[in-house]
Amino acid sequence: MINKFDKIINNKFSVFFKFVFFLRYLFLIFFVATVLFLSIPGFFDYEKRKPVIKNYLYQNYGLKITNMERIEFKALPVPNLEIRNITTTFFSGDVAIKSKKLTLYPKLFSIYNYDNFSVRRIKLENNNIDTSLEKIKNLSNTIFNLKKKIFLKNLNIILKNNEDKIFEIKKINYLNYGYKKNIMIGEIFNQKFKIKLDDKLKELKLNLPNIGVSSKLNIDGYTKDTGFDGLLKGKILKSQFKLKFSYDKNKIEINEFFFRNKNISFKSEGNLKFIPYFKTNLVSRIIDIDTKLLSQLEINRIINSKDFIKKINLKKKIMFKSKTFNNDLIDELNLDMDLAYGRLNILKDFKISNSTFTCKNNINLFDDFPIFYFNCLINTSDKKKLLKKIQIKYKNKDEPFHLEVKGNLNVLNNKVNFENIKLRSGYKASEEDLKYFKSTFESIIFDQTFIQMFKISKIKKFILEIS
């Protein structure tokens, strides 16, 4: 019975088993052929093929290679050509890129046919660029508009003005294909960022997740070959901002900048220049401000940021006008600041109850112990009205008051020196008076930080003490 069953199986399925046994030989042949196909290119002399590869990269990617080490073939994980330590430029030729490794992924049969050499994509790894802002703009336009597939992995860019470093962007990864197409990640000022571009390169989304920054940039139109107009809107933590600007070569013209949060809102206009050095010229109008915000300023931290201050050339004008029914101490403020090479000059002009205060200040922020020099004038036609604003009672009405004070403050050591104090009525402080004012000022007003000295309660106490 068993023999009969075995005979039936062999008769009916012999063709099937023969086919299965034939396939194993076919698979073996295919496997051996594939291994040979992928292994043989490892024995090619790629020095002879360098001109073909260089020409292809220049014609299709705009990569003009000026220096490269030998080419190696890697069969796994997918067939590729690997070139170590290359120096290259893109189409413009202005920006040199030094890469530790360039990987080419050829089309399958291009491995053998270099007369029709073609690659599916390339990858540049561990790249370094030292260049100017204007040149990097041309390079980025070239890369973003590239039709061929490219992957820039771990790109570090140092932007310079001549030999002076402006800032650095590190660990950039960018692909122009796949599900991560037109998404750039990296680090700037030691903060991670993510940028997403639309296909037409007209909209850019920027996120700095660690510090709560998100924004969207819309390019309105290109005004010239070197410039464009744009609108930038976004959030910084719980603050909102909107910026209308025009970019042209080495300058950004700020047509309107609006910033708002629960503590302050203001509008600004002006320009930022990058060449020959970083320079700002801005006019800001404060719409609303919570004066408690000033108490949060850390003067020591600002003064200790000497490397950052060294790179700034700033001209800034700030204006503020109190709303009609607000009970602000200052009715009107005009502040002009000029910072260059660490020296800050300030001209303040403000009004309190129709009394005018004018101060000229300067400080060298590069000094180990910065000294804040001041020369201030107070003019009022009604002393009673002025003192009432800081809650001090005074009997005489419509009495004029004209005071001049000159001296300096040691910002870090909380020390003050009065050089001269005099009234238009004829009073001039003696040496003994100046010493008294100094000790009283330091004990009452300058007993904490530089910012805390502007508290109304302290000013009131000081005036009552010296009256």
SEDREN-598608 format. One record per residue: residue in three letters; x, y, z of N, C-alpha, C in turn. Coordinates in steps of 0.1 Angstrom, whole numbers, plus 5000, padded with zeros to 4 digits. Layout:
BEGIN
alaXYZXYZXYZ/...
***
This chain:
BEGIN
met500849885000500050005000500950135000/ile501950125009502850245010503650254997/asn504050144991504750154978503950214967/lys502650174967501750224957501550374959/phe501350424971501150564974502450644970/asp503650594973504850664969505050664954/lys504550564947504650564933503750674927/ile502550684933501650794928502250934929/ile502850954941503451084945504551114935/asn505451014932506551034923506051064909/asn505050994905504551014891503951154889/lys503151194899502351324898503251444900/phe504151444910504951564914506351564910/ser506751464902508151454898508651584890/val507751634882508051754874508251874883/phe507351884893507451994903508751994911/phe509151874916510351864923511651894915/lys511551844902512651874893512852024891/phe511652094890511752244888512352314900/val511952264912512452324925513952304926/phe514452184922515852154923516552234912/phe515952264901516552344891516652494895/leu515652544903515752684908516852704917/arg517252604926518352624935519652654927/tyr519852584916521052614908520952754902/leu519752784898519552924892519853034902/phe519353014914519653114925521053114928/leu521753004928523153004930523953074919/ile523553054907524153124896523953274897/phe522753314900522353454902523153524913/phe523353454924524053504936525553524932/val526153414926527553424922527753544912/ala526853554902526953664892526853804899/thr525953814909525753944916527053974924/val527553874931528753904939529953944929/leu530053874918531153914909530854054903/phe529654084900529254214894529654324904/leu529454304916529654404926531154404931/ser531854294929533254284934534254324924/ile534054294912535054324901535354474901/pro534354574902534754714902535754754913/gly535854674923536854704933538354694929/phe538554624917539854604912540154704901/phe539254794898539454894887540454994891/asp541155054882542055164884541255294882/tyr540855354893540055474892540855604890/glu542155594891542955714888542755754873/lys542555654864542255684850540855744848/arg539955714857538555764856538355894863/lys539355954870539156084876538656194867/pro539256204855538756314846537256304843/val536756174841535356154837534556194849/ile534856154861534156184873534156324876/lys535256394875535356534878534456614868/asn534556574855533756644845532256624848/tyr531856504852530456484854529956564866/leu530756574877530356644889530256794886/tyr531156844877531056984874529857014865/gln529556934855528456954846527156944852/asn526956854862525656824867525456884881/tyr526556904889526356954903527057084905/gly527857134895528557254896529757244906/leu530157124909531257104918532557094910/lys533357194912534757204905535757164916/ile536257034914537156974924538557014921/thr539157084930540557124928541557034935/asn541056954945541956864952541156744956/met541756624955541056504959542056394961/glu541756304971542556184972542056074963/arg542555954965542155844955540755804957/ile540155744947538755694947538755554950/glu537855514959537655374963536255334960/phe536055204956534755154953534355074966/lys533055094970532455024981531254954976/ala531154824978530054744973528854754982/leu529054764995527954765005527954895013/pro526754935018525454865017524854875003/val525254974995524854984981526155034974/pro526254994961527455034954527655184954/asn528955224957529255364957530655394955/leu531055514951532455554950532655654961/glu533755634968534055714979535455794977/ile535355924979536556004977536856084990/arg538056074995538356135008539056265006/asn538856355015539556485016539656565003/ile538456624999538356694987538256844990/thr538656924981538457074981537757104968/thr536557174969535757194957535057334959/thr534557384948533657494947532457464939/phe531357544942530157534933530257624921/phe529157634914529257704901529957844902/ser529657924913530158054913531658054914/gly532257954921533757954922534258044933/asp533358114940533758204950533958144964/val533358034966533357974980533957834979/ala535057814987535657684987535057604998/ile534857474995534257375005535357265007/lys535657245019536557135022535757025029/ser535856905023535056795027535956675031/lys535556605042536356485045536056375036/lys534756375031534356255023533256295013/leu533456255001532456274990532056134986/thr530756094987530255964982529355984970/leu529655904960528755904948528055774947/tyr526755774944525955654942525655644927/pro526455564919526255564905525055474902/lys524455504890523455414885524155284882/leu523355174883523955034884524955004873/phe524555034860525454994849526555094846/ser526455214853527555314851528855274858/ile528755174866529955124873530955064862/tyr530355004851531154944841531255034829/asn530255124827530255204814530555354818/tyr531855394818532155524821532055624810/asp531755574798531455664787530055724789/asn529155654796527855714799527655714815/phe528655764821528755764836527655864841/ser526855814851525755884857525555844872/val525155934881524955894895523555934898/arg522955864908521655884913521656004923/arg522656004932522756114942524256114947/ile524556224954525856234960525656284975/lys526756254983526656294997528056355001/leu528056485006529256545011529156545026/glu530256485032530256475047531356555054/asn531056605066532056675074532756785066/asn531856885063532256995054532557125062/asn533557205057533857335063533957435053/ile533257555056533257675047533657795055/asp534657875051534958005056534758105045/thr533758195047533458285037532658415042/ser532358505033531558625037530058595035/leu529258685041527858675040527358685026/glu527858775018527458795004527758664996/lys528858604998529258484990528458364994/ile528158355007527358245012525858255007/lys525458375004524058394999524058334984/asn525058364976525158304963525258154963/leu526058104972526157954973524857894977/ser524157954987522857894991521857894980/asn521857994972520858004961521157894951/thr522457864949522957764940522457624945/ile522757604958522357464963520857444964/phe520057554968518657534969517957514955/asn518557564945517957554931518557434924/leu519457354930520057244923518957134920/lys518957084908517956984904518456844908/lys519756814908520256684911520256664926/lys520156534930520056504944521356514951/ile521256584962522556604970522156604985/phe523056554993522956545008524156605014/leu523956715021525056785028524956745043/lys525956665048525956615061527056675069/asn526656735081527556795090528456905084/leu527757005080528357125073528557235084/asn529757285085530057395094530457525086/ile529757635088529957755081530457865090/ile531557925087532058045095531958165086/leu531058265090530958385082531858485087/lys532558555078533658645082533458775075/asn533958885081534159015075535659035074/asn536259015062537759015061538258895069/glu538958915080539458805088538758795101/asp537758885103537058885116535758795115/lys535658705124534558615125533258685129/ile532158675122530858735125530158635134/phe529758525128529158415136529358285128/glu528958175135529158045130527857955130/ile527657885119526557795119527157655118/lys526757565127527357435128526357315126/lys526957205123526257075122525057075113/ile525157145101524057155092523857025084/asn522656975084522256865075521156915066/tyr521356885053520356935043520256835031/leu519056795027518756715016517756785007/asn517956764994516956824984516056714978/tyr515956604985515156494979514556414991/gly513656324988513056234998512056305007/tyr511756235018510656285027511256405036/lys512556415036513156525043513656635034/lys513056645022513356735012513256885017/asn514256965014514257105017514057135032/ile514557045041514557065055515957075060/met516357175067517657205071517657205086/ile518557125093518757135107520157165110/gly520457225122521757265126521857335139/glu522957405141523057485154523557625151/ile523057725158523557855157523457915171/phe524557985175524758035188524457925199/asn524957805196524757685205523357645207/gln522457685198521057645198520657575186/lys519857465188519457385176518357455168/phe518457445155517357515147516957415136/lys515757445131515157365120514557465110/ile514857455097514357545087513757455076/lys512457495072511757415062511457515050/leu511857475038511657565026510557505018/asp509757585012508757535002509457504989/asp508757434980509357394967509757514958/lys509057624960509357744951510357844958/leu510857804970511757884978511258024981/lys509958034982509258164985508858175000/glu508858065007508458055021509457975029/leu509858025040510757955049510257955063/lys510257845070509757825083510957795092/leu511157875103512357855112511857825126/asn512457725132512157685146513457665154/leu513457735166514557715175513857655188/pro513657525188512757465199513257485213/asn514557495215515157505228514857635235/ile514657745227514357875232513057925228/gly512157835223510857875220510657975209/val511457965198511358055187510757985175/ser509658035169509157985157508758105148/ser509058095135508858215126508558165112/lys508058255104507758225090508258345081/leu509058315071509558415062508958405048/asn508358505043507758515030508558605021/ile509058555010509758645001508758704991/asp508658834992507658904984508058914969/gly509358944967509858954953511258994953/tyr511958964943513359004941513459134935/thr514059234942514159374937515259394928/lys516359324930517559324922518159184921/asp519259174914519959054914520559014928/thr520859124936521459094949520459114960/gly519159144958518359164969516959114967/phe516159124978514759084978513959154990/asp512659164989511859214999511159095007/gly510959115019510358995027509559045039/leu508758945044507958965056508258845065/leu508758885077509058775087508158795099/lys507358685103506458685114506758565123/gly506658585136506858475144506658505159/lys507058405167506958405182508258375188/ile508558445199509658415208509058395222/leu509058265226508358235239506858295238/lys506558385247505258445247505158585240/ser506258615232506258745225506058715210/gln505458825204505158815190505858925183/phe506358905170506959005163506658995148/lys506759115141506559115127507559215121/leu508259165110509259245104509059255089/lys508959375084508959405069510359465066/phe510959405056512359445054512759425039/ser513859495035514359485022515859445024/tyr516259335017517659295018518359335005/asp519459395005520259434993521759414996/lys522259314991523759284992524259285006/asn524759395012525359395025524559465035/lys523259485033522459565042521059515042/ile520459525054518959495056518359625060/glu517359675052516659795055515359745062/ile515259795075514059755083512959855080/asn511959825073510859915070509959935082/glu509659815088508859825100509059695108/phe509359715121509559605130508659625142/phe507759535145506859545156507059425166/phe507159465178507359355189506359385200/arg505859275205504859285216504859165225/asn504859195238504559095248503859165260/lys503659095271502859155282503659265289/asn504959275287505759375294506059495285/ile506159475272506659585264506159565249/ser505859675243505559675229506159795222/phe506759775211507459895204507559865189/lys507759975182507959975167509360025164/ser510059975154511360015150511460025135/glu512460105131512760115117514260155116/gly514960125105516360155104517060065095/asn518260025098519059935089520059865097/leu520459745091521559665096522559655085/lys523859685088524859665078525859565082/phe526359485073527259375076528659395071/ile528859485061530059505054530359655055/pro531559715058532759635062532759585076/tyr531759615084531659565097530159565101/phe529859495112528459485116528059625123/lys526959685117526559815122525059825122/thr524459875133523059895133522660045135/asn521660085129521160225130519560215131/leu519060225143517660195145516960315153/val515760335149514860425157513660345162/ser513460355175512360275181511460365189/arg510160335188509160415195508460315204/ile508560335217507960245227506460285228/ile505660185226504160205227503660185241/asp504160075247503760045261504959975268/ile505159995281506159935288505859915303/asp506159805309506059785323507459815329/thr507659915337508959955341509659855350/lys508859755355509459645363510359565354/leu510259575341511059505332512559545333/leu512759675336514159725337514859665349/ser514159625359514759565371515359425368/gln514959365357515459235353516759235345/leu517159355341518359365334519559335343/glu520459255337521659215345522859285339/ile523259395345524359485340525659405340/asn525959325350527159255351527359155339/arg526259095335526258995324526459065311/ile525859185309526159265297527559305296/ile528159365307529459415307530459305305/asn530159185310531159065308531059005294/ser530159045286530058995272530859075263/lys532159085266533059175258533259125244/asp533358995242533558935229532458975219/phe531258975225530059015217529959165215/ile530259235225530259385223531259435213/lys532359365212533459395203532959395189/lys531959315186531559305172530359395168/ile529959475178528759555176529159705173/asn528559765163528659905161527159955160/leu526760025170525260055171524960205173/lys523960245165523360375167521860345169/lys521360395181519960355184519260485190/lys518060505186517260615191515960555196/ile515660585209514460535215513560645219/met512260635216511360745219510160685227/phe509660755236508560715244507660835248/lys506360815247505460915251504360855259/ser504160895271503160835280501760865275/lys500860765276499460785272498760885282/thr497760955277497161065284496761035298/phe496060915300495560885313496360785321/asn497560755316498460665323499160745334/asn499460685345500060745357501560715356/asp502260725345503660695343504460815350/leu505660775355506560875361507060965349/ile507560905339508060985327506961015317/asp506861135314505861175304506361155290/glu507561185288508161175274509661145275/leu510161065266511561025267512161025253/asn513361075251514161065239515561015243/leu515960905238517260845242518060815229/asp519260875228520160845217521360765222/met521660655216522860575220523760545208/asp525060555211526060535201527160445207/leu527260315202528160225207529160185196/ala530460205198531460175188532760135196/tyr533360025192534659975199534559975214/gly533359935219533159925233532860045241/arg532960165234532560295241531160325238/leu530360345248528960375247528760525251/asn528160605242527760735245526260745245/ile525660815255524260825256523860965259/leu522761005252522161135254520761115257/lys520361155270518961135274518261275275/asp517061275271516261395273514861345276/phe514361375289513061325293512361435301/lys511061415302510161515309509361445320/ile509261515331508461465342507661595347/ser506361595345505461705349506061835344/asn506261845331506761965324508162005329/ser508861925336510261945340511161875331/thr512161935326513061875316514361825322/phe514761705319515961635324516861605312/thr518061655312518961625301520261575307/cys520661455301521861385307522761345295/lys524061375297525061315287525861215295/asn525961095290526660985296527660915287/asn528660855292529560775284530260675293/ile530560555288531160445295531960365285/asn533160315290533960225282533760085287/leu532960005280532559865284533759765284/phe534859805278536059715278536859725291/asp536659835298537459845311537059735321/asp538059695329537859595339536759635349/phe536859765353535859825362535259945355/pro534259925346533660035338533160155347/ile533560275343533060395349532060465341/phe530860495347529760555340529760705343/tyr530260785333530360935335528960995332/phe528561095340527261165338527461315339/asn526661385332526561535332525161565330/cys524361605341522961615340522461755344/leu521361795337520761925340519261895342/ile518761965353517261955356516762105355/asn515762125347515162255346513662245348/thr513062315357511662315359511162455363/ser509962495359509362625363508562605376/asp508362485380507462465392508062345400/lys508862375409509462275418508462195425/lys507362255430506362185437505762075429/lys505462105417504762005408505761885405/leu507061915404507961805401508061715414/leu508161775425508361695438507061615441/lys505961675437504661605439504561475431/lys505261475420505261355411505961235418/ile506961265427507661165434507261165449/gln506061215451505361205464506061275475/ile506561395472507261475482506461605483/lys505961645495505261765497506161895497/tyr505661995490506462125490505462235490/lys505762345497504762455499504762555487/asn505962595483506062715474505562675460/lys504662745454504162715441504862805431/asp504962745419505562815407507062865410/glu507762785418509162825421510062755411/pro510862825404511762755394512962685401/phe513462585394514462505400515462455388/his516762495389517662465379518962405385/leu519162275383520262205389521162135379/glu522462145382523462075373524361985382/val524461855378525161755385526161685376/lys527361675380528461615372529261515381/gly529461395375530261295383530361165376/asn530561055383530760925377530360815387/leu529960705381529560585389530460475385/asn530960395396531560275393530560165393/val530160115382529060025380529159895388/leu530359835388530459705395530659715410/asn531259825414531559835428530559925436/asn529559975429528560055435529060175442/lys529960245436530560365441530160485432/val530060605439529760725431530760835435/asn531060925426531861045429531161165422/phe530961265430530361395425531461495423/glu531561535410532661645407532061785410/asn530761795407530261935407528661925409/ile528162005418526662015420526462165423/lys525562225414525362365416523962395411/leu523362505417522062565413522262695406/arg521362725398521462855391521262975400/ser520562945412520363045422521663095428/gly522763025426524063065432524762955440/tyr523962855445524562755453525562665446/lys526762635452527662545446528162455458/ala528062325456528462235467529962245470/ser530262245483531662245488532162105488/glu533462085491534061955492533361875502/glu533061935514532361865524530961825520/asp530261915513528861875507528961765498/leu529961765489530061655479530361525486/lys531161525496531461395504530161345511/tyr529361445516528061405522527061345512/phe526961415501526061365490526561225486/lys527861205485528361075480528060965490/ser528260985503527960885513526460855514/thr525660955513524260945514523660865501/phe524260905490523760845477524160695478/glu525360655482525760515482524960435492/ser524660495503523960415514522460405511/ile521860495504520460495501520060445487/ile520760505477520360475464521160355458/phe522460365461523360265454523760155463/asp522760105471523059995481522859865475/gln522259855462522059725456522659735442/thr521959695431522559695418522359825411/phe522959845400522859965392521459995388/ile520759895384519359915379518459955391/gln518659895403517759925414517860065419/met518960135415519060275420517960375414/phe517260325404516260415398514860405404/lys514760325415513460315422513060445427/ile511760475426511260605430511360615446/ser511160505453511260515467512660555472/lys513660505465515060545468515260695465/ile514860735454515060875450514360975460/lys513160935464512361015473513161015487/lys513660905492514360905504515660985504/phe516260985492517561055491517261205491/ile516261255484515861395484515461445498/leu514761365505514361405518515561415528/glu516561325526517661315534518561435532/ile518761485520519661595517518961735518/ser517661735519516861855519517161935532/
***
